[in-house]
Amino acid sequence: MPSFDTVLEPDMVKIKHGVDNSAKEIGTRFDFKGTGAKVELKEKEKEIHATGDGEFQLEQIEAVLYGKLTKQDVTINFLDKAEKIDKLGGDKVRQVYKIRDGIAADLAKKIVGSIKDSKLKVQASIQGDTVRVTGKNRDDLQTAIAHLKKSFSDTPLNYNNFRD
């Protein structure tokens, strides 16, 4: 029976290049000279830390970061910006961006519900942090992919492991 997996996986290599390019630009820009502005990737925690001298500077760092990630073809929807800004010693502040990896349980339930509501001849099942969709033929699966792309356009879902 044909099937495919719906996953939420960022390309960490592209994210690393985007963060590195942001750090280079922040190091060379005139308005960041002599300040504590920096951006770094914590790969194990899947987080990006932006540090600056104030909230205005954090907004400037965010603009640079988003621009460089977009040039690397990384969807900004992979980043979850923390609600609060951490106060460090002195006047330093830090903003943490979590990199989304894997489909959360509530999103997986929405995906399964959406597929069931669409009345397509496919079945969806949650398997860990992926959603497996199976059907009788390829055309139904391709229709299901088109439906998911339209229904969840704000979420950067990937479709892999397509099998006949």
DSSP file (Angstrom, degrees, kcal/mol; ACC not computed):
  #  RESIDUE AA STRUCTURE BP1 BP2  ACC     N-H-->O    O-->H-N    N-H-->O    O-->H-N    TCO  KAPPA ALPHA  PHI   PSI    X-CA   Y-CA   Z-CA
    1    1 A M              0   0    0      0, 0.0   135,-0.2     0, 0.0   136,-0.1   0.000 360.0 360.0 360.0 128.7    0.0    0.0    0.0
    2    2 A P        +     0   0    0      0, 0.0   133,-2.1     0, 0.0     2,-0.3  -0.304 360.0 163.6 -64.4 146.8    1.5    3.4   -0.9
    3    3 A S  E     -AB 134 163A   0    160,-1.9   160,-3.2   131,-0.2     2,-0.3  -0.978  20.9-165.6-155.2 164.4    2.4    5.8    1.9
    4    4 A F  E     -A  133   0A   0    129,-2.0   129,-2.9    -2,-0.3     2,-0.4  -0.972  21.4-122.3-148.7 161.3    4.3    8.9    2.8
    5    5 A D  E     -AB 132 160A   0    155,-3.2   155,-2.2    -2,-0.3     2,-0.6  -0.887  11.7-148.0-108.0 136.7    5.4   10.6    6.0
    6    6 A T  E     +AB 131 159A   0    125,-3.0   125,-2.0    -2,-0.4     2,-0.3  -0.920  32.6 169.1-100.0 120.8    4.6   14.1    7.0
    7    7 A V  E     - B   0 158A   0    151,-2.8   151,-3.2    -2,-0.6     2,-0.4  -0.837  38.5-140.7-131.2 165.4    7.4   15.6    9.0
    8    8 A L        +     0   0    0    121,-0.4    94,-3.5    -2,-0.3   149,-0.1  -0.822  41.7 153.2-126.8  88.9    8.6   18.9   10.3
    9    9 A E        -     0   0    0     -2,-0.4     2,-0.2   147,-0.3    92,-0.1  -0.969  31.2-148.6-125.7 119.5   12.4   18.9    9.9
   10   10 A P        -     0   0    0      0, 0.0     2,-1.1     0, 0.0     3,-0.1  -0.513  26.6-114.5 -79.5 154.9   14.5   22.0    9.5
   11   11 A D     >  -     0   0    0      1,-0.2     4,-2.0    -2,-0.2     3,-0.3  -0.778  30.6-168.4 -88.0  98.3   17.7   21.9    7.4
   12   12 A M  H  > S+     0   0    0     -2,-1.1     4,-2.5     1,-0.2    -1,-0.2   0.777  81.6  59.1 -64.1 -27.9   20.2   22.5   10.2
   13   13 A V  H  > S+     0   0    0      2,-0.2     4,-2.3     1,-0.2    -1,-0.2   0.936 108.3  44.7 -66.0 -45.2   23.1   23.1    7.8
   14   14 A K  H  > S+     0   0    0     -3,-0.3     4,-2.4     2,-0.2    -2,-0.2   0.884 113.1  51.1 -66.2 -37.7   21.2   26.0    6.1
   15   15 A I  H  X S+     0   0    0     -4,-2.0     4,-2.5     2,-0.2     5,-0.2   0.918 109.5  50.7 -64.7 -41.9   20.3   27.4    9.5
   16   16 A K  H  X S+     0   0    0     -4,-2.5     4,-2.6     1,-0.2    -2,-0.2   0.912 111.2  48.0 -61.7 -43.0   23.9   27.2   10.7
   17   17 A H  H  X S+     0   0    0     -4,-2.3     4,-2.6     2,-0.2    -1,-0.2   0.910 111.5  50.6 -64.2 -41.1   25.1   29.0    7.5
   18   18 A G  H  X S+     0   0    0     -4,-2.4     4,-1.9     2,-0.2    -2,-0.2   0.908 112.6  45.5 -62.8 -42.4   22.4   31.7    8.1
   19   19 A V  H  X S+     0   0    0     -4,-2.5     4,-2.5     2,-0.2    -2,-0.2   0.905 112.8  50.7 -68.3 -41.1   23.4   32.2   11.7
   20   20 A D  H  X S+     0   0    0     -4,-2.6     4,-2.1     1,-0.2    -2,-0.2   0.919 111.0  48.4 -62.3 -43.1   27.1   32.3   10.8
   21   21 A N  H  X S+     0   0    0     -4,-2.6     4,-2.2     1,-0.2    -1,-0.2   0.872 111.2  51.3 -64.8 -36.3   26.4   34.9    8.0
   22   22 A S  H  X S+     0   0    0     -4,-1.9     4,-2.7     2,-0.2    -2,-0.2   0.920 108.6  50.8 -64.8 -43.3   24.4   37.0   10.5
   23   23 A A  H  X S+     0   0    0     -4,-2.5     4,-1.9     1,-0.2    -2,-0.2   0.893 109.9  50.6 -62.5 -39.2   27.2   36.9   13.0
   24   24 A K  H  X S+     0   0    0     -4,-2.1     4,-1.2     2,-0.2    -1,-0.2   0.932 112.1  46.4 -63.3 -45.0   29.7   38.1   10.4
   25   25 A E  H  X S+     0   0    0     -4,-2.2     4,-1.9     1,-0.2     3,-0.4   0.904 111.6  50.9 -65.7 -39.8   27.4   41.0    9.4
   26   26 A I  H  < S+     0   0    0     -4,-2.7    -1,-0.2     1,-0.2    -2,-0.2   0.868 109.2  52.8 -64.6 -35.3   26.8   41.9   13.0
   27   27 A G  H  < S+     0   0    0     -4,-1.9    -1,-0.2    -5,-0.2    -2,-0.2   0.756 117.5  36.2 -70.4 -24.5   30.6   41.9   13.6
   28   28 A T  H  < S+     0   0    0     -4,-1.2    -2,-0.2    -3,-0.4    -1,-0.2   0.610  88.7 107.4-106.1 -14.0   31.3   44.2   10.6
   29   29 A R    ><  -     0   0    0     -4,-1.9     3,-1.0    -5,-0.2     4,-0.4  -0.419  66.6-135.4 -72.0 141.6   28.3   46.6   10.7
   30   30 A F  G >  S+     0   0    0      1,-0.2     3,-1.3     2,-0.2    -1,-0.1   0.879 101.7  56.0 -63.5 -40.7   29.1   50.2   11.9
   31   31 A D  G 3  S+     0   0    0      1,-0.3    -1,-0.2     3,-0.0    -2,-0.1   0.624 108.9  48.5 -73.2 -10.1   26.0   50.5   14.2
   32   32 A F  G X  S+     0   0    0     -3,-1.0     3,-1.6    -6,-0.1     5,-0.4   0.440  81.9 122.1-103.0  -2.0   27.0   47.3   16.1
   33   33 A K  T <  S+     0   0    0     -3,-1.3     3,-0.1    -4,-0.4    -5,-0.1  -0.379  81.3   9.6 -64.1 133.8   30.7   48.3   16.6
   34   34 A G  T 3  S+     0   0    0      1,-0.3    -1,-0.3    -2,-0.1     2,-0.2   0.590 107.2 108.1  76.1  10.2   31.7   48.4   20.3
   35   35 A T  S <  S-     0   0    0     -3,-1.6    -1,-0.3     2,-0.1    -3,-0.1  -0.644  80.2-114.2-111.7 173.2   28.5   46.8   21.5
   36   36 A G        +     0   0    0     -2,-0.2     2,-0.3    -3,-0.1    -3,-0.1   0.060  63.3 143.2 -93.0  25.4   27.8   43.4   22.9
   37   37 A A        +     0   0    0     -5,-0.4     2,-0.3   -11,-0.1    15,-0.2  -0.493  18.1 142.1 -72.6 128.7   25.7   42.4   19.9
   38   38 A K  E     -D   51   0B   0     13,-2.5    13,-3.1    -2,-0.3     2,-0.4  -0.985  34.4-153.4-159.1 159.7   26.0   38.8   18.9
   39   39 A V  E     +D   50   0B   0     -2,-0.3     2,-0.3    11,-0.2    11,-0.2  -0.999  19.7 176.0-137.3 135.9   24.0   35.9   17.6
   40   40 A E  E     -D   49   0B   0      9,-2.4     9,-2.9    -2,-0.4     2,-0.5  -0.987  25.4-128.9-144.6 151.7   24.9   32.2   18.1
   41   41 A L  E     -D   48   0B   0     -2,-0.3     2,-0.8     7,-0.2     7,-0.2  -0.869   8.4-160.4-102.6 126.6   23.5   28.8   17.3
   42   42 A K  E  >> -D   47   0B   0      5,-3.4     5,-2.1    -2,-0.5     4,-1.0  -0.867  13.4-175.9-102.5  95.7   23.2   26.2   20.1
   43   43 A E  T  45S+     0   0    0     -2,-0.8     3,-0.2     1,-0.2    -1,-0.2   0.873  76.3  51.6 -67.1 -39.7   22.9   23.0   18.0
   44   44 A K  T  45S+     0   0    0      1,-0.2    -1,-0.2     2,-0.1    -2,-0.0   0.903 118.5  37.3 -65.7 -40.0   22.3   20.5   20.8
   45   45 A E  T  45S-     0   0    0      2,-0.1    -1,-0.2    -3,-0.0    -2,-0.2   0.565 106.4-129.0 -85.2  -8.5   19.5   22.5   22.3
   46   46 A K  T  <5 +     0   0    0     -4,-1.0    53,-2.8     1,-0.2     2,-0.3   0.964  64.3 128.9  54.9  56.4   18.2   23.6   18.8
   47   47 A E  E   < -DE  42  98B   0     -5,-2.1    -5,-3.4    51,-0.2     2,-0.5  -0.961  53.0-145.4-137.5 153.3   18.2   27.2   19.8
   48   48 A I  E     -DE  41  97B   0     49,-2.5    49,-2.7    -2,-0.3     2,-0.5  -0.991  17.6-157.0-117.4 128.1   19.5   30.5   18.5
   49   49 A H  E     -DE  40  96B   0     -9,-2.9    -9,-2.4    -2,-0.5     2,-0.5  -0.922   6.2-169.1-109.5 123.8   20.6   33.1   21.0
   50   50 A A  E     -DE  39  95B   0     45,-2.8    45,-2.9    -2,-0.5     2,-0.4  -0.959   8.5-170.9-110.6 125.8   20.6   36.8   20.1
   51   51 A T  E     +DE  38  94B   0    -13,-3.1   -13,-2.5    -2,-0.5     2,-0.3  -0.947  14.6 152.0-120.6 136.9   22.4   39.0   22.6
   52   52 A G  E     - E   0  93B   0     41,-2.5    41,-2.6    -2,-0.4     3,-0.1  -0.896  53.9-102.4-151.3 179.9   22.4   42.8   22.6
   53   53 A D  S    S-     0   0    0     -2,-0.3     2,-0.3    39,-0.2    41,-0.1   0.563  97.5  -7.6 -87.2  -9.9   22.6   46.0   24.6
   54   54 A G  S  > S-     0   0    0     39,-0.1     4,-1.9     1,-0.1     5,-0.1  -0.980  78.0 -88.5-171.5 173.1   18.8   46.7   24.5
   55   55 A E  H  > S+     0   0    0     -2,-0.3     4,-1.9     1,-0.2     5,-0.1   0.865 122.2  55.3 -64.8 -35.8   15.5   45.7   23.0
   56   56 A F  H  > S+     0   0    0      1,-0.2     4,-1.7     2,-0.2    -1,-0.2   0.916 108.1  48.7 -62.9 -41.4   16.0   48.0   20.0
   57   57 A Q  H  > S+     0   0    0      1,-0.2     4,-2.4     2,-0.2    -1,-0.2   0.865 107.4  55.7 -66.7 -35.0   19.3   46.4   19.2
   58   58 A L  H  X S+     0   0    0     -4,-1.9     4,-2.5     1,-0.2    -1,-0.2   0.878 105.2  52.9 -62.8 -37.1   17.7   42.9   19.5
   59   59 A E  H  X S+     0   0    0     -4,-1.9     4,-1.9     2,-0.2    -1,-0.2   0.897 109.6  48.3 -64.7 -39.3   15.1   44.0   16.9
   60   60 A Q  H  X S+     0   0    0     -4,-1.7     4,-2.0     2,-0.2    -2,-0.2   0.909 111.7  49.1 -65.9 -41.9   18.0   45.0   14.6
   61   61 A I  H  X S+     0   0    0     -4,-2.4     4,-2.8     1,-0.2    -2,-0.2   0.904 109.6  53.0 -63.1 -41.3   19.7   41.7   15.2
   62   62 A E  H  X S+     0   0    0     -4,-2.5     4,-2.9     1,-0.2     5,-0.2   0.894 107.1  51.7 -61.7 -40.4   16.4   39.9   14.5
   63   63 A A  H  X S+     0   0    0     -4,-1.9     4,-2.0     2,-0.2    -1,-0.2   0.917 112.2  45.7 -63.1 -42.8   16.1   41.7   11.1
   64   64 A V  H  X S+     0   0    0     -4,-2.0     4,-2.5     2,-0.2    -2,-0.2   0.934 114.4  48.8 -64.0 -46.0   19.6   40.7   10.1
   65   65 A L  H  X S+     0   0    0     -4,-2.8     4,-2.5     1,-0.2     5,-0.2   0.929 112.0  47.4 -61.2 -48.0   19.0   37.1   11.2
   66   66 A Y  H  X S+     0   0    0     -4,-2.9     4,-2.1     1,-0.2    -1,-0.2   0.888 112.3  51.1 -62.7 -38.6   15.7   36.7    9.4
   67   67 A G  H  X S+     0   0    0     -4,-2.0     4,-1.8    -5,-0.2    -2,-0.2   0.926 112.3  44.9 -64.0 -44.9   17.2   38.2    6.3
   68   68 A K  H  X S+     0   0    0     -4,-2.5     4,-1.0     2,-0.2    -2,-0.2   0.880 113.3  50.1 -69.7 -37.3   20.2   35.8    6.3
   69   69 A L  H  <>S+     0   0    0     -4,-2.5     5,-2.4    -5,-0.2     3,-0.3   0.891 109.3  52.2 -66.8 -38.0   18.0   32.8    7.0
   70   70 A T  H ><5S+     0   0    0     -4,-2.1     3,-1.7     1,-0.2    -2,-0.2   0.885 105.3  54.7 -65.3 -37.9   15.6   33.7    4.2
   71   71 A K  H 3<5S+     0   0    0     -4,-1.8    -1,-0.2     1,-0.3    -2,-0.2   0.782 105.4  53.9 -65.0 -25.3   18.6   34.0    1.8
   72   72 A Q  T 3<5S-     0   0    0     -4,-1.0    -1,-0.3    -3,-0.3    -2,-0.2   0.300 120.9-111.6 -88.3   8.7   19.5   30.4    2.8
   73   73 A D  T < 5 +     0   0    0     -3,-1.7     2,-0.5     1,-0.2    -3,-0.2   0.838  68.5 147.2  62.4  36.3   15.9   29.3    1.9
   74   74 A V      < -     0   0    0     -5,-2.4     2,-0.3   -60,-0.1    -1,-0.2  -0.904  49.4-126.9-100.8 126.2   15.0   28.6    5.6
   75   75 A T    >   -     0   0    0     -2,-0.5     3,-1.7     1,-0.1     4,-0.2  -0.557   8.6-139.5 -72.4 132.4   11.4   29.3    6.4
   76   76 A I  G >  S+     0   0    0     -2,-0.3     3,-2.0     1,-0.3    -1,-0.1   0.706  95.2  79.3 -66.4 -19.3   11.1   31.7    9.4
   77   77 A N  G 3  S+     0   0    0      1,-0.3    -1,-0.3     3,-0.1    23,-0.1   0.646  77.9  71.7 -65.4 -12.7    8.2   29.5   10.6
   78   78 A F  G <  S+     0   0    0     -3,-1.7    22,-3.6    21,-0.1     2,-0.4   0.700  87.3  80.1 -71.5 -18.1   10.7   27.0   11.9
   79   79 A L  E <   -F   99   0B   0     -3,-2.0     2,-0.6    20,-0.2    20,-0.2  -0.777  62.3-163.2 -97.6 131.6   11.6   29.6   14.6
   80   80 A D  E     -F   98   0B   0     18,-3.0    18,-2.7    -2,-0.4     2,-0.3  -0.948  18.4-144.4-109.2 110.8    9.6   30.0   17.8
   81   81 A K  E     -F   97   0B   0     -2,-0.6    16,-0.2    16,-0.2     2,-0.1  -0.586  20.9-115.8 -77.2 130.8   10.5   33.3   19.4
   82   82 A A        -     0   0    0     14,-2.6    -1,-0.1    -2,-0.3    14,-0.0  -0.373  16.8-132.6 -65.6 143.5   10.4   33.2   23.2
   83   83 A E  S    S+     0   0    0     -2,-0.1     2,-0.3    12,-0.0    -1,-0.1   0.910  85.9  51.3 -65.1 -43.7    7.8   35.5   24.8
   84   84 A K  S    S-     0   0    0     12,-0.0     2,-0.5    -3,-0.0    12,-0.4  -0.693  77.3-132.0-102.6 151.6   10.1   37.1   27.3
   85   85 A I        -     0   0    0     -2,-0.3     2,-0.3    10,-0.1    10,-0.2  -0.866  27.2-126.7 -98.2 127.0   13.5   38.7   26.8
   86   86 A D  E     -G   94   0B   0      8,-2.4     8,-2.6    -2,-0.5     2,-0.6  -0.561  15.1-139.3 -77.0 133.4   16.1   37.5   29.3
   87   87 A K  E     -G   93   0B   0     -2,-0.3     6,-0.2     6,-0.2     2,-0.1  -0.833  23.0-172.5 -92.3 123.9   17.9   40.2   31.3
   88   88 A L        -     0   0    0      4,-2.7     4,-0.0    -2,-0.6     6,-0.0  -0.337  43.8 -50.8-100.1-172.3   21.6   39.5   31.7
   89   89 A G  S >  S-     0   0    0     -2,-0.1     3,-1.4     2,-0.1     2,-0.2  -0.310 109.6 -10.7 -62.7 142.8   24.1   41.4   33.8
   90   90 A G  T 3  S-     0   0    0      1,-0.2    -2,-0.0    -3,-0.1   -37,-0.0  -0.486 130.2 -28.2  72.0-133.3   24.2   45.2   33.3
   91   91 A D  T 3  S+     0   0    0     -2,-0.2    -1,-0.2    -4,-0.1     2,-0.2   0.271 102.3 122.5-101.8  11.7   22.2   46.4   30.4
   92   92 A K    <   -     0   0    0     -3,-1.4    -4,-2.7    -5,-0.0     2,-0.3  -0.490  38.0-174.3 -77.9 142.4   22.6   43.2   28.3
   93   93 A V  E     -EG  52  87B   0    -41,-2.6   -41,-2.5    -6,-0.2     2,-0.4  -0.945   8.4-153.4-133.4 156.1   19.5   41.4   27.1
   94   94 A R  E     -EG  51  86B   0     -8,-2.6    -8,-2.4    -2,-0.3     2,-0.4  -0.994   3.2-160.0-135.4 137.9   19.0   38.0   25.3
   95   95 A Q  E     -E   50   0B   0    -45,-2.9   -45,-2.8    -2,-0.4     2,-0.5  -0.960  13.8-152.0-113.6 133.2   16.3   36.7   23.0
   96   96 A V  E     -E   49   0B   0     -2,-0.4   -14,-2.6   -12,-0.4     2,-0.5  -0.902   6.6-166.1-109.9 131.9   16.0   33.0   22.5
   97   97 A Y  E     -EF  48  81B   0    -49,-2.7   -49,-2.5    -2,-0.5     2,-0.4  -0.973  12.1-149.2-115.4 117.9   14.6   31.4   19.3
   98   98 A K  E     -EF  47  80B   0    -18,-2.7   -18,-3.0    -2,-0.5     2,-0.6  -0.700  12.9-133.5 -85.8 137.7   13.7   27.7   19.5
   99   99 A I  E     - F   0  79B   0    -53,-2.8     2,-0.3    -2,-0.4   -20,-0.2  -0.824  21.8-129.3 -92.8 119.0   14.0   25.7   16.3
  100  100 A R        +     0   0    0    -22,-3.6     2,-0.4    -2,-0.6     3,-0.1  -0.502  34.0 171.1 -71.2 130.0   11.0   23.6   15.7
  101  101 A D        +     0   0    0     -2,-0.3   -92,-0.2     1,-0.2    -2,-0.0  -0.947  48.8  11.4-143.4 118.3   11.8   20.0   15.0
  102  102 A G  S    S-     0   0    0    -94,-3.5     2,-0.5    -2,-0.4    -1,-0.2   0.165  91.1 -77.5  91.3 146.8    9.2   17.2   14.8
  103  103 A I        -     0   0    0     26,-2.1   -95,-0.0   -97,-0.2   -97,-0.0  -0.674  47.2-129.2 -82.7 125.1    5.5   17.6   14.8
  104  104 A A     >  -     0   0    0     -2,-0.5     4,-2.5     1,-0.1     5,-0.2  -0.307  24.2-109.1 -69.3 158.7    4.0   18.3   18.2
  105  105 A A  H  > S+     0   0    0      1,-0.2     4,-2.1     2,-0.2     5,-0.2   0.882 117.0  49.6 -60.1 -42.1    1.1   16.2   19.4
  106  106 A D  H  > S+     0   0    0      1,-0.2     4,-1.7     2,-0.2    -1,-0.2   0.892 112.6  47.2 -67.9 -37.6   -1.6   18.9   19.0
  107  107 A L  H  > S+     0   0    0      2,-0.2     4,-2.3     1,-0.2    -2,-0.2   0.886 110.0  53.8 -67.6 -38.2   -0.5   19.7   15.4
  108  108 A A  H  X S+     0   0    0     -4,-2.5     4,-2.4     1,-0.2    -2,-0.2   0.902 107.8  50.3 -62.4 -40.4   -0.4   16.0   14.6
  109  109 A K  H  X S+     0   0    0     -4,-2.1     4,-2.6     1,-0.2    -1,-0.2   0.886 109.7  50.8 -64.8 -38.2   -4.0   15.7   15.8
  110  110 A K  H  X S+     0   0    0     -4,-1.7     4,-2.5     2,-0.2    -2,-0.2   0.898 110.2  50.0 -64.8 -39.7   -5.0   18.6   13.6
  111  111 A I  H  X S+     0   0    0     -4,-2.3     4,-2.2     2,-0.2    -2,-0.2   0.936 112.7  45.8 -64.3 -46.5   -3.3   17.1   10.6
  112  112 A V  H  X S+     0   0    0     -4,-2.4     4,-2.2     1,-0.2    -2,-0.2   0.920 114.2  49.1 -62.5 -44.0   -5.1   13.7   11.1
  113  113 A G  H  X S+     0   0    0     -4,-2.6     4,-2.6     1,-0.2    -1,-0.2   0.891 109.7  51.8 -62.4 -40.3   -8.4   15.5   11.7
  114  114 A S  H  X S+     0   0    0     -4,-2.5     4,-1.3     2,-0.2    -1,-0.2   0.898 110.0  48.5 -63.8 -41.0   -7.9   17.6    8.5
  115  115 A I  H  <>S+     0   0    0     -4,-2.2     5,-0.8     2,-0.2     4,-0.3   0.904 112.8  48.0 -67.1 -40.3   -7.3   14.5    6.4
  116  116 A K  H ><5S+     0   0    0     -4,-2.2     3,-1.2     1,-0.2    -2,-0.2   0.905 111.4  50.3 -66.0 -40.6  -10.3   12.8    7.9
  117  117 A D  H 3<5S+     0   0    0     -4,-2.6    -1,-0.2     1,-0.2    -2,-0.2   0.744  98.7  67.3 -68.9 -22.7  -12.5   15.8    7.3
  118  118 A S  T 3<5S-     0   0    0     -4,-1.3    -1,-0.2    -5,-0.2    -2,-0.2   0.606  98.5-135.4 -76.0  -9.7  -11.4   16.1    3.7
  119  119 A K  T < 5 +     0   0    0     -3,-1.2     2,-0.1    -4,-0.3    -3,-0.1   0.735  49.4 153.8  62.0  24.5  -13.1   12.8    2.8
  120  120 A L      < -     0   0    0     -5,-0.8     2,-1.5     1,-0.1    -1,-0.2  -0.479  57.9-111.6 -77.9 156.7  -10.1   11.6    0.8
  121  121 A K  S    S+     0   0    0     -2,-0.1    15,-0.7    -3,-0.1     2,-0.3  -0.342  84.7  99.1 -87.8  55.9   -9.6    7.8    0.5
  122  122 A V  E     -C  135   0A   0     -2,-1.5     2,-0.4    -7,-0.2    13,-0.2  -0.933  62.0-138.1-135.4 159.3   -6.5    7.9    2.7
  123  123 A Q  E     -C  134   0A   0     11,-3.0    11,-2.8    -2,-0.3     2,-0.4  -0.948  12.8-157.6-119.5 142.6   -5.8    7.1    6.4
  124  124 A A  E     -C  133   0A   0     -2,-0.4     2,-0.4     9,-0.2     9,-0.2  -0.955  10.6-178.7-120.0 138.4   -3.5    9.1    8.6
  125  125 A S  E     -C  132   0A   0      7,-2.6     7,-2.7    -2,-0.4     2,-0.5  -0.996  26.9-123.3-137.5 143.0   -1.8    7.8   11.8
  126  126 A I  E     +C  131   0A   0     -2,-0.4     2,-0.4     5,-0.2     5,-0.2  -0.723  27.4 178.8 -86.3 126.8    0.5    9.5   14.3
  127  127 A Q  E >   -C  130   0A   0      3,-2.9     3,-1.2    -2,-0.5     2,-0.5  -0.807  60.2 -64.4-131.0  90.9    3.9    7.8   14.7
  128  128 A G  T 3  S-     0   0    0     -2,-0.4    -1,-0.0     1,-0.2   -26,-0.0  -0.563 117.6 -14.5  70.1-120.6    6.0    9.6   17.2
  129  129 A D  T 3  S+     0   0    0     -2,-0.5   -26,-2.1    -3,-0.1  -121,-0.4   0.077 128.3  72.2-104.5  23.2    6.8   13.0   15.7
  130  130 A T  E <  S- C   0 127A   0     -3,-1.2    -3,-2.9   -28,-0.1     2,-0.5  -0.901  70.0-137.8-128.3 162.1    5.6   12.1   12.2
  131  131 A V  E     -AC   6 126A   0   -125,-2.0  -125,-3.0    -2,-0.3     2,-0.5  -0.982  17.5-152.8-120.3 118.5    2.3   11.5   10.6
  132  132 A R  E     -AC   5 125A   0     -7,-2.7    -7,-2.6    -2,-0.5     2,-0.5  -0.789   7.7-163.8 -93.8 130.5    2.1    8.6    8.2
  133  133 A V  E     -AC   4 124A   0   -129,-2.9  -129,-2.0    -2,-0.5     2,-0.3  -0.962   9.1-176.7-115.3 126.6   -0.5    8.8    5.4
  134  134 A T  E     +AC   3 123A   0    -11,-2.8   -11,-3.0    -2,-0.5     2,-0.3  -0.916   7.8 160.7-123.3 150.2   -1.5    5.6    3.5
  135  135 A G  E     - C   0 122A   0   -133,-2.1   -13,-0.2    -2,-0.3     3,-0.1  -0.929  48.3-102.5-155.4 177.0   -3.8    5.1    0.6
  136  136 A K  S    S+     0   0    0    -15,-0.7     2,-0.3    -2,-0.3   -14,-0.1   0.806  98.4  16.1 -81.8 -29.2   -4.7    2.7   -2.2
  137  137 A N  S  > S-     0   0    0   -136,-0.1     4,-1.3     1,-0.1     3,-0.3  -0.938  75.3-110.5-142.3 167.1   -3.0    4.6   -5.0
  138  138 A R  H  > S+     0   0    0     -2,-0.3     4,-2.7     1,-0.2     5,-0.2   0.847 111.0  62.2 -64.0 -36.8   -0.5    7.4   -5.6
  139  139 A D  H  > S+     0   0    0      1,-0.2     4,-2.1     2,-0.2    -1,-0.2   0.892 102.7  50.0 -60.9 -40.1   -3.1    9.9   -6.9
  140  140 A D  H  > S+     0   0    0     -3,-0.3     4,-2.1     1,-0.2    -1,-0.2   0.901 111.6  49.2 -63.7 -39.9   -5.0    9.9   -3.6
  141  141 A L  H  X S+     0   0    0     -4,-1.3     4,-2.3     2,-0.2    -2,-0.2   0.893 110.0  50.2 -67.2 -39.3   -1.7   10.5   -1.7
  142  142 A Q  H  X S+     0   0    0     -4,-2.7     4,-2.2     1,-0.2    -1,-0.2   0.873 110.4  50.4 -67.2 -35.2   -0.8   13.4   -4.1
  143  143 A T  H  X S+     0   0    0     -4,-2.1     4,-2.3    -5,-0.2    -1,-0.2   0.886 109.1  52.1 -65.9 -38.5   -4.2   14.9   -3.5
  144  144 A A  H  X S+     0   0    0     -4,-2.1     4,-2.5     2,-0.2    -2,-0.2   0.897 108.5  50.4 -64.7 -40.3   -3.6   14.5    0.3
  145  145 A I  H  X S+     0   0    0     -4,-2.3     4,-2.6     2,-0.2    -2,-0.2   0.932 110.8  48.8 -62.7 -44.9   -0.3   16.3    0.0
  146  146 A A  H  X S+     0   0    0     -4,-2.2     4,-1.9     1,-0.2    -2,-0.2   0.901 111.2  50.8 -61.1 -40.5   -1.9   19.1   -1.9
  147  147 A H  H  X S+     0   0    0     -4,-2.3     4,-2.8     1,-0.2    -2,-0.2   0.921 111.4  47.2 -63.2 -44.2   -4.7   19.3    0.7
  148  148 A L  H  X S+     0   0    0     -4,-2.5     4,-2.7     1,-0.2    -2,-0.2   0.887 109.7  53.1 -66.4 -38.7   -2.1   19.5    3.5
  149  149 A K  H  < S+     0   0    0     -4,-2.6    -1,-0.2     1,-0.2    -2,-0.2   0.894 114.9  42.0 -62.4 -38.4   -0.1   22.2    1.8
  150  150 A K  H >< S+     0   0    0     -4,-1.9     3,-0.7    -5,-0.2    -2,-0.2   0.909 118.1  44.7 -74.2 -42.7   -3.2   24.3    1.4
  151  151 A S  H 3< S+     0   0    0     -4,-2.8     3,-0.2     1,-0.2    -2,-0.2   0.849 123.8  33.1 -72.6 -35.1   -4.6   23.7    4.9
  152  152 A F  T >< S+     0   0    0     -4,-2.7     3,-1.4    -5,-0.2     5,-0.4  -0.371  70.8 141.5-118.8  52.0   -1.3   24.2    6.7
  153  153 A S  T <  S+     0   0    0     -3,-0.7    -1,-0.2     1,-0.3    -2,-0.1   0.744  71.6  56.4 -67.8 -22.8    0.4   26.8    4.6
  154  154 A D  T 3  S+     0   0    0     -3,-0.2    -1,-0.3     2,-0.1    -2,-0.1   0.526  97.5  73.6 -86.1  -4.7    1.8   28.6    7.7
  155  155 A T  S <  S-     0   0    0     -3,-1.4     2,-2.3    -6,-0.1    -3,-0.1  -0.938  82.7-132.3-111.4 127.8    3.6   25.4    8.8
  156  156 A P        +     0   0    0      0, 0.0  -147,-0.3     0, 0.0     2,-0.2  -0.410  39.3 174.6 -79.6  69.8    6.7   24.3    7.0
  157  157 A L        -     0   0    0     -2,-2.3     2,-0.3    -5,-0.4  -149,-0.2  -0.482  15.8-155.0 -76.4 145.6    5.7   20.6    6.6
  158  158 A N  E     -B    7   0A   0   -151,-3.2  -151,-2.8    -2,-0.2     2,-0.5  -0.883   3.9-148.1-116.6 152.9    7.9   18.2    4.5
  159  159 A Y  E     +B    6   0A   0     -2,-0.3     2,-0.2  -153,-0.2  -153,-0.2  -0.969  33.8 145.4-125.1 115.6    6.7   15.1    2.8
  160  160 A N  E     +B    5   0A   0   -155,-2.2  -155,-3.2    -2,-0.5     3,-0.1  -0.777  38.8  57.3-138.9-177.6    9.2   12.2    2.6
  161  161 A N  E     -     0   0A   0     -2,-0.2     2,-0.4     1,-0.2    -1,-0.1   0.859  64.4-178.2  60.3  38.4    9.5    8.5    2.6
  162  162 A F  E     -     0   0A   0     -3,-0.2     2,-0.3  -158,-0.1  -158,-0.2  -0.570   5.9-179.6 -72.5 121.4    7.1    8.2   -0.3
  163  163 A R  E      B    3   0A   0   -160,-3.2  -160,-1.9    -2,-0.4    -3,-0.0  -0.934 360.0 360.0-127.6 147.8    6.6    4.5   -1.0
  164  164 A D              0   0    0     -2,-0.3    -1,-0.1  -162,-0.2   -26,-0.1   0.388 360.0 360.0 -99.3 360.0    4.6    2.5   -3.5
